[in-house]
């Protein structure tokens, strides 16, 4: 009972350690969990869902409510169980025999002394594996945090795109109505009428697709939040936030990744655990098992004799060659994986930084030139239409071009924030 209580308290510390790893990386207030990884915050989740979601509130909801994260935290219990098991000694073996014909009576009790000698090393090995498990659990939760942020960006962007698509369809539909009126008055050829109607139908198809994309994005956001609601019930921000004044430099990002990537830290712990496993195997390769015994034997009416004994395997054939080779190979593999992960980390950061820079440049082009120029085209076309220099179709086409530029603007802004979230994944922490 005492060991069980200590194990439960240690598991609570493991959960707390994971939360401590997440706080500086998630960029939000990490809720306090119990030893089972659960958070009692139904009222808080309900209140947050009643307000327009922000990146911070969405992440808090997911951390408090998503059942998959409870399953992730449960992996700590598996690793903690190995530590608890490593601290225990093997149970002694008791044997009792009686032969009724000759009235013989025998007993024996055996206890492994190798288990006692190897217990400290086994415990240190299990603790190294537990440290790696804590880092991996924190890393998995951080990955989910980035998924929530990306899902929110996608949901807001598709909602804005839906609004633009519906306005573009309204402009095309108005153009088709005007064409019908001109055709009925005999001032427009049928070819032009058919073209305007076809364009209106195409814009309608785009609006319907944008509606479906928006609804699907909302449901994907619900999935990442892990709440029992519908996408339509979510309250989203009206628009995506503007870009920050500048992005971090590549050199600083590489340093930040080396300090914050939890998978890198976990790989180092894997090397440590593999090294301890090699040491344990080398120490007991010739004597992997051995027991001290105490046995007794007697007959009815005769003296009862007892004494100590020793049972050990003779290392004539199996000298632990296979076990040692397996342990050493595991260590070499852990070192190689850590080196490969370092190379991949640097490449991931460079690639994500390149995508972020390109996304910023594209957005700046839309903000500085494309959208203002399209707006200017619409204004100039309006003046010409007022002077009866062009038809209403020219004005509507200019308006459609402006809405198309607005759609590109939203897409460029969304691509920037998605690229920034991808960079956070590569670096292993939230960026300011």
VEXDREN-2710 file (C-alpha; in Angstrom, 1 decimal):
% VEXDREN-2710
k/r/px/py/pz
1/UNK/0.0/0.0/0.0
2/UNK/2.9/2.3/0.8
3/UNK/4.6/1.6/-2.5
4/UNK/1.3/2.2/-4.3
5/UNK/0.8/5.6/-2.6
6/UNK/4.4/6.6/-3.4
7/UNK/3.9/5.6/-7.1
8/UNK/0.7/7.7/-7.3
9/UNK/2.5/10.7/-5.8
10/UNK/5.4/10.2/-8.2
11/UNK/3.1/10.1/-11.1
12/UNK/1.6/13.4/-10.1
13/UNK/5.1/14.9/-10.1
14/UNK/5.6/13.4/-13.6
15/UNK/2.4/15.2/-14.8
16/UNK/3.6/18.4/-13.2
17/UNK/7.0/18.1/-14.9
18/UNK/5.3/17.8/-18.3
19/UNK/3.2/20.9/-17.6
20/UNK/6.3/22.8/-16.6
21/UNK/7.9/21.8/-19.9
22/UNK/4.8/23.0/-21.8
23/UNK/4.3/26.4/-20.1
24/UNK/7.2/28.3/-21.8
25/UNK/6.5/26.6/-25.1
26/UNK/2.7/26.7/-25.5
27/UNK/2.5/30.5/-24.7
28/UNK/-0.7/30.0/-22.6
29/UNK/-1.7/29.2/-19.1
30/UNK/-1.4/25.4/-18.9
31/UNK/-4.1/23.9/-16.7
32/UNK/-3.2/21.9/-13.6
33/UNK/-3.8/18.2/-14.1
34/UNK/-4.2/15.4/-11.6
35/UNK/-2.1/12.2/-11.6
36/UNK/-4.5/10.7/-14.2
37/UNK/-4.0/13.6/-16.5
38/UNK/-7.5/15.0/-16.1
39/UNK/-8.6/18.6/-15.7
40/UNK/-11.7/19.6/-13.9
41/UNK/-12.7/22.7/-15.9
42/UNK/-16.0/22.2/-17.5
43/UNK/-17.3/25.6/-16.6
44/UNK/-14.2/27.3/-17.9
45/UNK/-14.4/25.5/-21.2
46/UNK/-18.1/26.4/-21.5
47/UNK/-17.3/30.1/-20.8
48/UNK/-14.4/30.1/-23.3
49/UNK/-16.6/28.6/-26.0
50/UNK/-19.2/31.3/-25.6
51/UNK/-16.7/34.0/-26.6
52/UNK/-15.0/34.5/-30.0
53/UNK/-12.0/32.1/-30.1
54/UNK/-8.5/33.4/-30.0
55/UNK/-5.3/31.4/-30.4
56/UNK/-4.8/31.4/-26.7
57/UNK/-8.4/30.5/-25.7
58/UNK/-8.5/27.7/-28.3
59/UNK/-5.3/26.2/-27.0
60/UNK/-6.6/26.4/-23.4
61/UNK/-9.8/24.7/-24.4
62/UNK/-7.9/21.8/-26.1
63/UNK/-5.6/21.4/-23.1
64/UNK/-8.5/21.2/-20.7
65/UNK/-11.0/19.2/-22.8
66/UNK/-9.4/17.0/-25.4
67/UNK/-9.7/13.3/-24.4
68/UNK/-6.8/12.3/-26.7
69/UNK/-4.5/14.4/-24.5
70/UNK/-5.5/12.4/-21.5
71/UNK/-4.4/9.3/-23.4
72/UNK/-1.1/11.0/-24.1
73/UNK/-0.6/11.8/-20.4
74/UNK/-1.5/8.1/-19.6
75/UNK/1.8/7.1/-21.2
76/UNK/3.5/8.6/-18.2
77/UNK/1.9/6.0/-16.1
78/UNK/3.4/3.2/-18.2
79/UNK/6.9/4.6/-17.8
80/UNK/6.4/5.3/-14.1
81/UNK/5.2/1.6/-13.7
82/UNK/8.6/0.5/-15.0
83/UNK/10.3/2.6/-12.4
84/UNK/8.1/1.1/-9.6
85/UNK/8.7/-2.4/-10.9
86/UNK/12.4/-1.9/-11.1
87/UNK/12.5/-0.9/-7.4
88/UNK/10.8/-4.1/-6.4
89/UNK/12.7/-7.3/-5.6
90/UNK/11.6/-10.6/-7.1
91/UNK/9.4/-12.7/-4.8
92/UNK/11.0/-15.6/-3.1
93/UNK/10.0/-19.1/-4.4
94/UNK/8.7/-21.6/-1.8
95/UNK/8.5/-25.3/-2.7
96/UNK/6.8/-27.9/-0.4
97/UNK/6.7/-31.7/-1.2
98/UNK/5.4/-34.8/0.5
99/UNK/5.7/-38.4/-0.6
100/UNK/3.0/-40.4/1.1
101/UNK/4.5/-43.8/0.3
102/UNK/7.8/-43.2/2.0
103/UNK/6.5/-40.5/4.2
104/UNK/9.2/-38.1/2.9
105/UNK/8.7/-34.4/3.6
106/UNK/10.7/-31.7/1.8
107/UNK/10.7/-27.9/1.6
108/UNK/12.8/-25.3/-0.1
109/UNK/12.8/-21.5/-0.4
110/UNK/14.9/-19.6/-2.9
111/UNK/15.7/-15.9/-3.4
112/UNK/17.5/-14.3/-6.3
113/UNK/20.6/-12.5/-5.1
114/UNK/21.3/-11.2/-8.7
115/UNK/18.0/-9.4/-8.6
116/UNK/19.1/-7.7/-5.4
117/UNK/22.5/-6.7/-6.8
118/UNK/21.1/-5.4/-10.1
119/UNK/18.2/-3.4/-8.5
120/UNK/20.0/0.0/-8.3
121/UNK/21.1/-0.2/-11.9
122/UNK/17.7/-1.3/-13.1
123/UNK/16.1/1.5/-11.3
124/UNK/18.4/4.1/-12.8
125/UNK/17.7/2.7/-16.2
126/UNK/14.0/2.9/-15.7
127/UNK/14.3/6.5/-14.5
128/UNK/16.2/7.4/-17.6
129/UNK/13.4/5.9/-19.7
130/UNK/10.9/7.8/-17.7
131/UNK/12.7/11.1/-18.3
132/UNK/12.6/10.4/-22.0
133/UNK/8.9/9.6/-21.7
134/UNK/8.1/12.9/-20.0
135/UNK/9.9/14.8/-22.8
136/UNK/8.0/12.8/-25.5
137/UNK/4.7/13.4/-23.9
138/UNK/5.3/17.1/-23.6
139/UNK/6.4/17.1/-27.2
140/UNK/3.3/15.4/-28.4
141/UNK/1.1/17.8/-26.4
142/UNK/3.0/20.8/-28.0
143/UNK/2.4/19.3/-31.4
144/UNK/-1.3/19.3/-30.6
145/UNK/-1.1/22.9/-29.5
146/UNK/0.2/23.9/-33.0
147/UNK/-2.5/21.8/-34.6
148/UNK/-5.1/23.8/-32.7
149/UNK/-3.6/27.1/-33.8
150/UNK/-3.4/26.0/-37.4
151/UNK/-7.0/24.8/-37.4
152/UNK/-8.1/28.1/-36.0
153/UNK/-6.2/30.0/-38.7
154/UNK/-7.7/27.8/-41.4
155/UNK/-11.2/28.2/-40.0
156/UNK/-11.0/32.0/-39.9
157/UNK/-9.4/32.2/-43.4
158/UNK/-12.0/30.0/-45.0
159/UNK/-14.8/32.1/-43.3
160/UNK/-13.3/35.2/-44.8
161/UNK/-12.9/33.6/-48.2
162/UNK/-16.5/32.4/-48.1
163/UNK/-17.6/36.0/-47.5
164/UNK/-15.5/37.2/-50.5
165/UNK/-16.7/34.4/-52.7
166/UNK/-20.4/35.2/-51.9
167/UNK/-19.8/38.9/-52.7
168/UNK/-18.1/38.0/-56.0
169/UNK/-21.1/35.8/-56.8
170/UNK/-23.4/38.6/-56.0
171/UNK/-21.5/40.9/-58.4
172/UNK/-21.6/38.3/-61.1
173/UNK/-25.3/37.7/-60.5
174/UNK/-26.0/41.4/-60.8
175/UNK/-24.1/41.5/-64.0
176/UNK/-26.2/38.6/-65.4
177/UNK/-29.4/40.4/-64.3
178/UNK/-28.3/43.6/-66.1
179/UNK/-27.4/41.6/-69.2
180/UNK/-30.9/40.0/-69.2
181/UNK/-32.5/43.4/-69.0
182/UNK/-30.4/44.7/-71.9
183/UNK/-31.1/41.6/-74.0
184/UNK/-34.8/41.9/-73.5
185/UNK/-34.6/45.5/-74.5
186/UNK/-32.8/44.5/-77.7
187/UNK/-29.5/46.2/-76.7
188/UNK/-27.4/43.0/-76.1
189/UNK/-26.5/40.0/-78.2
190/UNK/-27.4/36.6/-77.0
191/UNK/-23.8/35.5/-77.0
192/UNK/-23.0/38.2/-74.4
193/UNK/-26.0/37.2/-72.4
194/UNK/-25.0/33.6/-72.3
195/UNK/-21.4/34.6/-71.3
196/UNK/-22.7/36.6/-68.3
197/UNK/-25.0/33.9/-67.2
198/UNK/-22.1/31.3/-67.4
199/UNK/-19.9/33.6/-65.4
200/UNK/-22.6/34.0/-62.7
201/UNK/-23.0/30.2/-62.5
202/UNK/-19.2/29.7/-62.2
203/UNK/-19.1/32.3/-59.4
204/UNK/-22.0/30.5/-57.7
205/UNK/-20.0/27.2/-57.9
206/UNK/-17.1/29.0/-56.3
207/UNK/-19.3/30.4/-53.5
208/UNK/-20.8/26.9/-52.8
209/UNK/-17.3/25.4/-52.6
210/UNK/-16.1/28.2/-50.3
211/UNK/-19.1/27.5/-48.1
212/UNK/-18.3/23.8/-47.9
213/UNK/-14.6/24.6/-47.2
214/UNK/-15.6/26.9/-44.4
215/UNK/-18.0/24.4/-42.7
216/UNK/-15.4/21.6/-43.0
217/UNK/-12.7/23.9/-41.5
218/UNK/-15.0/24.6/-38.5
219/UNK/-15.5/20.9/-37.9
220/UNK/-11.8/20.3/-38.1
221/UNK/-11.3/23.0/-35.5
222/UNK/-13.9/21.2/-33.3
223/UNK/-11.9/18.0/-33.7
224/UNK/-8.7/19.6/-32.5
225/UNK/-10.5/21.3/-29.6
226/UNK/-12.0/18.0/-28.5
227/UNK/-15.3/19.4/-27.3
228/UNK/-18.8/18.1/-27.8
229/UNK/-20.2/20.9/-30.0
230/UNK/-20.7/21.7/-33.7
231/UNK/-18.6/23.8/-36.0
232/UNK/-21.6/26.1/-36.6
233/UNK/-21.8/26.8/-32.8
234/UNK/-18.2/28.1/-32.6
235/UNK/-17.7/31.9/-32.5
236/UNK/-14.7/32.9/-34.6
237/UNK/-12.8/36.1/-34.9
238/UNK/-13.9/38.3/-37.8
239/UNK/-10.5/38.3/-39.5
240/UNK/-6.9/37.0/-39.2
241/UNK/-4.5/39.2/-37.3
242/UNK/-2.0/41.4/-39.1
243/UNK/1.6/40.4/-39.5
244/UNK/4.1/41.1/-36.7
245/UNK/6.6/43.9/-37.6
246/UNK/9.4/41.4/-38.3
247/UNK/10.3/37.8/-38.2
248/UNK/13.1/36.2/-36.1
249/UNK/16.5/35.8/-37.8
250/UNK/17.5/32.3/-39.0
251/UNK/20.5/32.1/-36.8
252/UNK/18.5/32.8/-33.7
253/UNK/15.9/30.3/-34.7
254/UNK/18.5/27.5/-35.0
255/UNK/19.8/28.3/-31.5
256/UNK/16.2/28.4/-30.2
257/UNK/15.5/25.0/-31.8
258/UNK/18.6/23.4/-30.2
259/UNK/17.4/24.6/-26.8
260/UNK/13.7/23.9/-27.1
261/UNK/13.1/20.9/-29.3
262/UNK/11.7/18.3/-26.9
263/UNK/12.4/15.4/-29.3
264/UNK/16.1/16.4/-29.3
265/UNK/16.1/16.3/-25.5
266/UNK/14.3/12.9/-25.5
267/UNK/16.8/11.5/-28.0
268/UNK/19.6/12.4/-25.5
269/UNK/17.8/10.7/-22.8
270/UNK/17.4/7.6/-25.0
271/UNK/21.2/7.6/-25.4
272/UNK/21.6/7.8/-21.6
273/UNK/19.2/5.0/-21.1
274/UNK/20.9/2.8/-23.7
275/UNK/24.2/3.5/-22.1
276/UNK/22.9/2.4/-18.7
277/UNK/21.4/-0.7/-20.4
278/UNK/24.9/-1.6/-21.8
279/UNK/26.4/-1.1/-18.3
280/UNK/23.8/-3.4/-16.7
281/UNK/24.3/-6.1/-19.3
282/UNK/28.1/-6.0/-19.0
283/UNK/28.0/-6.2/-15.3
284/UNK/25.8/-9.3/-15.2
285/UNK/26.6/-10.9/-18.6
286/UNK/28.3/-14.0/-17.1
287/UNK/25.8/-14.3/-14.2
288/UNK/22.4/-13.1/-15.3
289/UNK/20.7/-15.1/-12.6
290/UNK/21.5/-16.7/-9.3
291/UNK/19.6/-17.7/-6.1
292/UNK/20.3/-18.4/-2.5
293/UNK/18.3/-21.3/-1.2
294/UNK/17.4/-22.8/2.1
295/UNK/16.0/-26.4/2.0
296/UNK/15.1/-29.1/4.4
297/UNK/14.2/-32.8/4.3
298/UNK/13.0/-35.4/6.8
299/UNK/11.2/-38.7/7.3
300/UNK/8.5/-39.6/9.8
301/UNK/10.2/-40.5/13.0
302/UNK/13.6/-39.5/11.6
303/UNK/15.8/-36.5/12.0
304/UNK/15.0/-33.4/9.9
305/UNK/18.0/-32.0/8.1
306/UNK/18.2/-28.5/6.5
307/UNK/20.9/-26.1/5.1
308/UNK/21.8/-23.3/2.8
309/UNK/22.4/-23.6/-0.9
310/UNK/23.5/-21.7/-4.0
311/UNK/22.0/-22.0/-7.5
312/UNK/23.9/-20.3/-10.3
313/UNK/24.0/-21.0/-14.1
314/UNK/27.4/-22.0/-15.4
315/UNK/28.5/-19.7/-18.3
316/UNK/29.8/-22.4/-20.5
317/UNK/27.8/-21.7/-23.7
318/UNK/25.7/-18.5/-23.1
319/UNK/28.1/-15.8/-21.9
320/UNK/25.7/-13.0/-22.6
321/UNK/27.1/-12.4/-26.1
322/UNK/23.7/-11.9/-27.6
323/UNK/22.4/-9.7/-24.8
324/UNK/25.5/-7.5/-24.9
325/UNK/25.4/-7.2/-28.7
326/UNK/21.7/-6.2/-28.5
327/UNK/22.4/-3.5/-25.9
328/UNK/25.4/-2.1/-27.8
329/UNK/23.5/-2.0/-31.0
330/UNK/20.6/-0.2/-29.3
331/UNK/23.1/2.4/-28.0
332/UNK/24.7/2.9/-31.5
333/UNK/21.2/3.3/-33.0
334/UNK/20.3/5.9/-30.4
335/UNK/23.4/7.9/-31.1
336/UNK/22.8/7.7/-34.9
337/UNK/19.1/8.7/-34.5
338/UNK/20.2/11.7/-32.4
339/UNK/22.6/12.8/-35.1
340/UNK/20.0/12.4/-37.8
341/UNK/17.5/14.3/-35.8
342/UNK/20.0/17.2/-35.4
343/UNK/20.5/17.4/-39.2
344/UNK/16.7/17.1/-39.8
345/UNK/16.0/19.8/-37.2
346/UNK/18.4/22.3/-38.9
347/UNK/16.9/21.5/-42.3
348/UNK/13.3/21.9/-41.0
349/UNK/14.1/25.3/-39.4
350/UNK/15.7/26.5/-42.6
351/UNK/12.8/25.3/-44.8
352/UNK/10.2/26.7/-42.5
353/UNK/12.0/30.0/-42.3
354/UNK/12.2/30.1/-46.2
355/UNK/8.5/29.5/-46.4
356/UNK/7.7/32.2/-43.8
357/UNK/9.9/34.7/-45.7
358/UNK/8.2/33.9/-49.0
359/UNK/4.7/34.1/-47.4
360/UNK/5.5/37.5/-45.9
361/UNK/6.8/38.8/-49.2
362/UNK/3.7/37.6/-51.0
363/UNK/1.4/39.1/-48.5
364/UNK/3.3/42.5/-48.6
365/UNK/2.9/42.4/-52.4
366/UNK/-0.9/42.0/-52.1
367/UNK/-1.2/44.6/-49.3
368/UNK/1.1/47.2/-50.9
369/UNK/0.2/46.8/-54.6
370/UNK/-2.3/44.2/-55.8
371/UNK/-5.3/45.2/-53.5
372/UNK/-4.7/49.0/-53.8
373/UNK/-4.3/48.8/-57.6
374/UNK/-7.5/46.7/-58.0
375/UNK/-9.3/49.1/-55.7
376/UNK/-8.0/52.0/-57.9
377/UNK/-9.2/50.2/-61.0
378/UNK/-12.7/49.9/-59.5
379/UNK/-12.7/53.6/-58.6
380/UNK/-11.6/54.7/-62.1
381/UNK/-14.1/52.4/-63.7
382/UNK/-16.9/53.8/-61.5
383/UNK/-15.9/57.3/-62.7
384/UNK/-16.1/56.2/-66.4
385/UNK/-19.4/54.5/-65.8
386/UNK/-20.8/57.7/-64.2
387/UNK/-19.6/59.5/-67.3
388/UNK/-21.4/56.8/-69.4
389/UNK/-18.1/56.0/-71.0
390/UNK/-18.3/52.2/-70.3
391/UNK/-21.2/49.8/-69.6
392/UNK/-22.3/48.4/-66.4
393/UNK/-20.5/45.1/-67.3
394/UNK/-17.2/46.8/-67.2
395/UNK/-17.9/48.2/-63.7
396/UNK/-19.0/44.8/-62.5
397/UNK/-16.0/43.1/-63.9
398/UNK/-13.8/45.6/-62.1
399/UNK/-15.6/44.9/-58.9
400/UNK/-15.1/41.1/-59.4
401/UNK/-11.4/41.8/-60.0
402/UNK/-11.2/43.7/-56.7
403/UNK/-12.9/40.8/-54.9
404/UNK/-10.5/38.3/-56.5
405/UNK/-7.6/40.4/-55.2
406/UNK/-9.2/40.4/-51.7
407/UNK/-9.4/36.6/-51.9
408/UNK/-5.7/36.4/-52.7
409/UNK/-5.0/38.8/-49.9
410/UNK/-6.8/36.5/-47.4
411/UNK/-5.0/33.5/-48.8
412/UNK/-1.6/35.1/-48.5
413/UNK/-2.3/36.2/-44.9
414/UNK/-3.5/32.7/-44.1
415/UNK/-0.4/31.1/-45.7
416/UNK/1.8/33.4/-43.6
417/UNK/0.3/32.3/-40.3
418/UNK/0.4/28.7/-41.3
419/UNK/4.0/29.0/-42.2
420/UNK/4.7/30.7/-38.9
421/UNK/3.0/27.8/-37.0
422/UNK/5.1/25.4/-39.1
423/UNK/8.2/27.3/-38.0
424/UNK/7.1/26.9/-34.4
425/UNK/6.9/23.2/-34.9
426/UNK/10.4/23.1/-36.3
427/UNK/11.7/25.3/-33.5
428/UNK/9.8/23.5/-30.7
429/UNK/8.3/26.5/-29.0
430/UNK/5.9/29.4/-29.7
431/UNK/7.3/32.5/-31.2
432/UNK/6.6/35.9/-29.8
END
